[in-house]
Amino acid sequence: MSSSTLVLALIIFCALYYVFGRMRAIQIAGPIGGIRFLPSLPNYYGFFAVILCAVPAVIFMLFWLIFVDMFIQSKVLMHFGKEVMVNGELALVASDQNFWHLLRTANTTDQNLIISKIQVADIMTTPPAYLLEANEYFKQLTDKAMNIKSSLFITIALLCGAVGIFVITPKFNSRNRVEKVILTFFFVSSILAILTTVGIIYAVLRESYHFFKLVPITEFLFSTEWSPQTALRADQQASSGAFGAIPLITGTLLISFLALLISIPFGLFSAIYLSEYANYKVRSIVKPLLEVLAGIPTVVYGFFAALTMAPFIRDTAQSMGFTNVSSESALAAGIVMGIMIIPIICSLTDDIISAVPQSLRDGSSGLGATKSETIRKVVLPAALPGIVSSIILAASRAIGETMIVVMAVGTAANLTANPLESVTTVTVQIVMLLTGDQEFDSAKTLSAFALALLLFTVTLGMNFFANHIVKKYREQYD
């Protein structure tokens, strides 16, 4: 059975055991006076049976996926150990993960695929018979492993589910056990999220450390020239490499500032209107229309910026007497990006303002304040933490945007504050540096991690600044 078939079978087993567990609870409740005398509701007994059916089977599947490939590879190498000891050819092939992937996906009759793989890798011109035999042996082990996995998976699910039905008694409290399992799942999920974040930070820091051993950190932070092309040969010219991040930082901040300049007023005022002034009919029409903008792919915004907004800005600027206006301007990307993140600020701010207690508005009105005064002096201060959070989220979205900048602005690293010129951003350069076949240990590739670390530091600083603003100006109410 394939993994998808096993998952479907597990879902069916869980549904059946839920019904059986619930029926079992109702059955044992009859002699003791009804379900009101059970320690838990019947649904909890069904969920308990589902947990005992699913959790052991899923844990078994995870361990199987982790260790079975290593076991099969070691068995193949052990079976052909003499050839490995004689010439080492099979060990060299076994170290190539692409080769093992080919063995997993190829049929036993696809020997030409195996031969072409070996010839392309320049390991040997004519594969020996034992290597083709290894392919056959690998297929046999894989088929056996698949059958064993299916049998054990189904057996574990059925037996553990049956145990879950068997242990249900009139004094068995399934609710506590189900809730403990759920709390454990939440705890493990939190730990995994933390470990994932730590792993990402560690990877970025490690590769950034390797980059700063090649390029001084002072040059990276304070140099004004960005040209990451490095020489592949000693005699190659015009590829010495310059890794000054200042043009990228200024380009990122310029486009993000333009985007926030558009999105904050429109988003904030739209949220205030929808939550405080608009009636139910207007709100039910306008808010979904605004939120539709959030569902448009960024590549569509990029096309709009490149084909419509950028030419319009260029023609308008030239008609006003401006010269040397770039057809790929930061202003075009900033305007379109601002339109894109309006729904983020509008939707979040609207929900936050609507959550302000009505008693605060009534008290302000009772003291003689007008509606606008109530909004300015009561509602907005009460909603300030959420509003700042929505703005920071929108700013992070603007800083991390890539597609619009690539299509509307380009990749030229210009140090300028003129919004009518072409610039680039940190995220665009990360994409450009990691696109295509690159030498991973080169300064050019490693600079992408240094840029990622810089971007992470800027975003973290923005969050600290937002927390400081919230703590300083937040209005607290009993």
N, C-alpha and C positions, 0 to 999 in steps of 0.2 A: 504494500500500500504506500502511496505517496504521502508526504506530510500533510498536504491539504485534505486528503481523504481521512487521515487520522484525526485532524482537527474537527472535521465535520462529524465524524463518529463520536468524538468526545462531547460535542455540543448535544448530540442526540442522547447520549448516556446521561448527561447532566439534566436534561429536561425530564427524562424518565425517572431518575432518582429523586428529583424534586417532587414529582407527583407521588412516588412511592413513599417518600419520607413524610409528606403531608398526610397521606392516607393512613400511614402507620400511626402518626400522632393522634389522628381523629379516632382510630380504632382503639388505641389503648386508653383514650380518654373516656370511652363509654362506661366501663365498669366503675370508674371513680366519680361519676356524676357529670361529665361533660368537659369540654375544652377549657372552661373557666378554672378548673382545678389543676391544669397543667402549669408547670413553671414558666413555659414560654408559649407563644402563639404557634399554631400549626405551621405557619410559613417558615419560622425559624428552623424547625426540624427538617423541612425540605431543603433549606439553604445549607444546613449542616451536612446533609447527605451529598449535596452538590460539591461542597468544599472538599469532603473526603474523596470524592470521585475525581475531581479535576486537579487539585494541588499536587498529589503524588505523581500523577501521570505527567503533568507539565514539568515538574522537577526532573523526572526521569528523562524526558525529551531534551531538556536543556543540557544535562550531563552527557547524554548520548551525542548531541550535536557538537559538544566541545571536544570529546575524547575519541570518538569513533574514527575520525579521519587519521589522527596520529597513530592509533592502533593499527589500522589497515596499512598505512605506509610503513610502519616498523615491521609488520609481518611480511610485506613484499621484500623489504631489504634483507630481512633475516632469511627468507626462503632462497634468495639469490646471493647469499653472503660470499660464496667462493669467487664469483665474478667481481664483486666489490673489492675483495682482498687482492685479486690478481691485478686488475688494471684501474679500478676506481671509476670506471665509466658510468656505471649505474648510479653510484652515489652522486656523481656530478649532475646527472639528469634528475635524480630525486630531490636535489636541492632547488630545482626550478619549480616554483609553485604553478606556473603556467602549464608545465608538463602534467602535473597532477590534476589540474583542472581539466585538461584534455582527456586524461584517462577516465575521469568521472563522467564526462559528457559524451565520449565517443562510444559507438557500438563496437562489438567485438570484430566486426567485419571491416571497420574503418582503419585498416592498418596503414593506408596511405597518409592519413592525417598524422599518425604517430611518426612516420618516416619524414614527412615534410617538416614537422615540428623539430625533429632532431637535426635535419639538414639546415634549416634556417638558423637554429641556435649555434651552428658550426661546432657541434660537439663531436660528431662523427659523420662520415659520408655514407656509410652503409650500416644500418642498425643490425647488431648481432641477433641471432635467433633467441637468445635468452631474454633480450629486451622485449621482443614481441611476445614471448612467453610470459613475461612479467605483466604485460597488458592483460593477457587472458586470465592470469591468476588474480590480478586486481579486480577484474570484473566478477570473478567467482566470489571473492571475499565481499565485494559490495552487494551482490545479490543476497548472499547469506545474511549479511548485516541488516539489509532491508527487511527480510523476513523475520529475523529475530526481533528487530525493533518493533515491527507491527504487532507481533504476538505478545511481547512483554508489555507494550503500551496498552493494548486492549485488556490484557489480564489484570494489570495493575489498576486500571480504571474501574473494571467490573468488581474486583475483589474489595478494593477500598470503599467503593460505593455501597457494596453489600454490608460491609462492616458498619458503615454509617447508619444503615437501616436497622441492623441488629442491635446496636447499643441504645436505641431509643426506648426508654422506659418511662413509666409515669413520674419518676423523680428526676429524670435527666433534664437539666437546664441547658438547652441548646443555644439560647440567646447569648449567654455570657461567652460561650466558646466561639460563636459566629462573630461577635463583636471583637473578641481578642484577635481573631484571624484578620479582620478588616483593619484593626489598628496596627497589627504587624505589617500588613501590606502597605499602609500609609507610611509607616516608619521606614521600611525598606525603600520605598519610592523616594522619600526625602533623602536618604543616604545616597542612593544612586544619583540623584540630581546634584548633590554636593560633590560627589566623587567625579562626576562628569565635568563639572565646572573646574574643579581642582586639576583634573587631567588636561583640560584645554589650556588653563593658565600655565601649567608646567611645560606643556609642549611649546607654547609661544615663548616662554621665558628661555627655555633651553636653546631653541633655534635662534632667538634674538641674541643670546650670549655668543653663539658661534659667529653671528654676523658682526657683532661689535669687536670681535677679535680680528676681523678682517678690515673693518671700517671704523675709525674712531667715533665714539658717540657724540663728540663735539661737532664733527663734520656732519653727522646725520641730523642733529638738532638745529644747527646754526648756519649751515651752508645754504646758499640760495640757488644752487644749480642741481637739477635732477636729470640725470642721464644714466640709467642703470646698465647700459650696454658695456659689458666687460670683454676684454680681448681673449680670444681663444688661442692665439699664437703670439709668440713674443714679437714677431715682426708686423703684427696687425696694427693698423693705425685707426685713430678716431674712435677707439673703443676702450678708453682707459677707465671709464666708469665714474660717475659723480652721483653721490647719494645724499644730497641735501634735501631734507623734507620740508623746508620752509614753503616752497611753492605749492606743495600738496596741502599743507595745513591751511594756508591762506585761501586756496581755492575751495577747500571743504567748508571753511567758515563763511566765505563769501556767499556760496550757493545756499548754505543752510540759513544764513541770516536773511537772505532774500525770501526764502521759502517761509520762514517764520514771520517775516514782515507781512506776508500775504495771509497766512493761515491763522495767526493768533487773533487779529481783529475780526475777521469774518467768522471764524469758528466760535469765538467767545460771544460775539453779539448775536449770532444765530442761536446759540444755546440759551442766552438770556431771553430772547424773544420767544423761543419755543416753550420754555419752562414757565415764564412769568406773564406773557402777554397773549400768546396764541390760544385760540379756543381748541376744543378737542378735534373738530373736523379739520382745521388747518394743520394742527400738529400731526394728525394721522396721515396726512398727505406729504407734508414737507419733510418730516424727519426720515421716512423711508427713502425719499428721493435723494436726500443728502448722503445717506448711508450707502446708496448704490455706488457712489464714487469710490468707496473703500473696496468694492468688489471688482473694480476694473483692473486688469493686469497692468503692471508697470511698463511693459513693452508697448502697450497701447498709448500710455501717457508719453512714452519716448517718441513714438511715431508722431503724435500730435505736436510735441515740442519741436521735433526736427523738421516736419513738413509744413506746419502752420505757424506756430508761435515764433520760431527763429526768423523765418523770412519776413514776417510781419514787423517784428522789432527792427530788423535791419533796414527795411524800406522806410519805416516811420522815422528812424533816427537819421537816415540820409536825407529825407525830405525836410527835416528840421535843421539841416546844415552840419550835422556831425559827419566827419570823414573817418576812414579806416575802421568802419564798423564791421566786426567779424560776423560771418554768417552762422557761426556757432558761438553764441554768447552765453555768458553765465546768467544773464537776466532771463533768457528764455527758459533755461532749466530751473531757475529759482521760482519763476511764476508757476510753471506747470507742477513743480514739486509742491509748492504751496497749496495749489488746488487739490493735489492728491491727499495731503494730510489734513485738510479741513475737516473731514468726517471724524478723524481721531479726536481732535480737540472738541468739536461740536457734540459728538455723541457722549463722550465721557463727562464733559462739563455739564451737559443737560441732565444726565443721571445724577451727578453730584448736587447740582442746585435743587433738583426735585426732591432729593433726600433731606434737605434742610427742613427741620420741623416747622409745621405751619404755625405753631404757637409763637415762634419768633416774629413771623410776619404780622400776626394778629396783635402782638404786644406793641410792635413799632407803629402800626396803624392806630392803635388806641392812644398812643402818645401824641398823635397829630402829624406823624411823618407821612409824606406823600409816597406813592408807589416807587418812584425812582429813588427817593431817599432811602427807602427800606431796602431796595436792591443794593445800593451803593454802600450803605453803612451797616447793614445787618446780614443780608443774604450772602453777598460776595465774601466778606470776612469769615463767615462761618464755613463757606465752601472753599476757602483759600487752599488748604492742603491738597484737596482733590484737583483743583484747577492747576496748581503748580505741577502736580504729578502728570496731568494730561499734557501740559506744555513740554515737560521734560521728555515724555514718551514720544511726542511729535518731533522734538529736536533730535532724539536718537534715531527716529525713523528717517529724518532728513539726512543726518550724517552718514547713515549706513546705506543710503540709496545708491544704486550703481547704474541700472539700465538707462534711466533718463539722462544721466550725465554722459554716458557713453554715446548715446544717439544724438543728443542735442548740443553737447559741448565739445566732445572729442577727448583726446588724451594728451594734448600739449600742456606741459608743465610750465606755465607762465606765472611769474611773480607780479601780480597786478591787483589793484583794488577797483579797476574799471569794470563795471558789470557788462559793458558792451563788448568786452574782449573774451577770448577763449581761455578757459582754465581747465584744470582737472582736479580730481579728489583722491583721497587716500584709498577708498574702496575700489575705484577704477584701476588704480595702479596695482593693487593686490591681484585683481583679476588678470591684468595684463602680464604680470610677472609669473603667474602660475599657469598660464595658458600654453599648451603645446609641450613638446619634449624639452625639458630643461635639465641641466646638471644641478642636482639638488644641493651639492656642497658649495656652489659658487655664490659669490656675494650678491649677484643679481637675484637669485631665487631666495636666499636667506633674508634679503631686504623686505620681502613680503611679510615675514614674521615680525620684523622690527616695526613695520607700519601697523600691523595688527596690534602689537603691544602699545604703540602710540595711540591708536584709536581707542583701545580699551582704557588707557589711562585718562584720556579726555572724557570719555563717557562716565567713568567713575568719578572724576572731578565734578562733572555736572550734577551727578546724583548727590554728592556731598553738599554742593552749593544749594541745591533745591531743599535738602533737609534743613540747612541752616536758615533759609528764608522762611520755611514753614514754621520752624520753632520760634523764630523771632516775631512773626506777624500773625500767628494763629490766634484766633479767638476761641476760648474755651467756655462752654456753657454747661450748667448743671442739668 
